[in-house]
Amino acid sequence: MTSPEQAAASAVPARLVRASWTLVGFLTIASLAGTAASPLLLVKAPLLLVALAPDGRHVALVAGSVDPLPLLAVSVVRRALYGVGVFGLGAAYGDVAVYWIEKRARRLGNALRFLERLFVRFGAALLIVMPFLSLCILAGAARTRLRVALPALVLGHCLWAGGTVWLGTRFAGSSQILVDFLAARLVESTLVCVGFVLAHQLLTRWKRKSAPPGP
């Protein structure tokens, strides 16, 4: 008997589903690696840090030591790529995924349903204001054309990343104090960061295993 997940995915070409999972998986691993090595990369290769893990805090921290245009380009492209991968998964599993979340995390499910209503009203233009992964899932689930969603997603990330770069540049002096502190304790700070990332992953896996099975 076909499961709901299989039925939802069957409407999308298998190659798209595999490519989406591969892209999301690869970029997730890259983000974990970048976060784990963030003290080292922040001091030695700040642009690579953003390419691996384009979190807002990383973009803001390196803004004072990297040219704004390359930093903005790397941040936007990296975030947009992840958004495209999640968009593909949304096209394959979107409504099923939201239903699954509702059963296990009601508040998050309610938030997604609220965003879903907003997306029905405003469409892909909402991605310009909120280029969030949750909206990428909903855009895919709504079968929005990628050629419509992608420009809105890129523009949204340009606005958010541009604001982050501007703020990071304004507070570059404070960021440099942190960079100097990490540079003086590079090995220790990197090992601590690696330990935190590993501990978080182990805790997350343990919670998933101990969670009650779904209906």
Number of C-alpha atoms within 10 A of each C-alpha: 4 8 8 11 14 13 13 19 20 14 11 15 10 12 9 16 20 13 14 23 16 13 18 20 14 12 20 15 13 16 20 17 16 24 24 22 20 26 28 24 20 23 20 13 14 21 23 16 27 30 23 23 26 24 18 16 14 23 29 24 26 27 25 21 18 17 12 15 11 11 24 24 15 19 28 24 16 18 25 23 17 20 26 22 24 25 29 28 26 29 25 28 26 26 20 18 18 21 16 15 16 17 13 14 11 13 12 14 18 14 13 20 17 11 17 22 13 13 18 13 11 11 17 25 18 21 24 20 15 18 25 16 20 19 24 30 28 30 27 24 23 19 16 17 11 16 8 12 24 21 16 20 29 20 18 22 26 21 17 20 24 20 15 21 29 17 16 23 21 14 15 18 13 13 19 16 11 15 20 12 14 19 17 12 13 18 14 14 19 19 15 14 18 20 13 14 17 14 12 12 13 12 12 12 12 11 11 11 10 9 10 9 8 7 5
